[in-house]
Amino acid sequence: MAIRINAQVTGYGPQPGNTQALVIVTVEFDGPSEAMTFTVLVPNDGDEGVVREQAIARAQDLARRFADLRRSSPPPP
């Protein structure tokens, strides 16, 4: 199964500490006809590249879990 991921840092919070980065991650399975969006909070270390990598790793984990559930669930009647 092919997975394509796009991540965008959309904000920081909770205020005032800005210790977490809010990232929206879109994951496409086997093309744009099957996609899902995750909103994840990851530690904000001040480097947007690192924040993005952590968010993508988290989204990949969540997407794989979802895909595994889809494969293990019986089809609807």
Protein Blocks (a to p, Z undefined) as FASTA:
>chain_A
ZZddddddfbdcddfklpaccddddddeeijkbccddddddddehiaklmmmmmmmmmmm
mmmmmmmmmmmpccdZZ
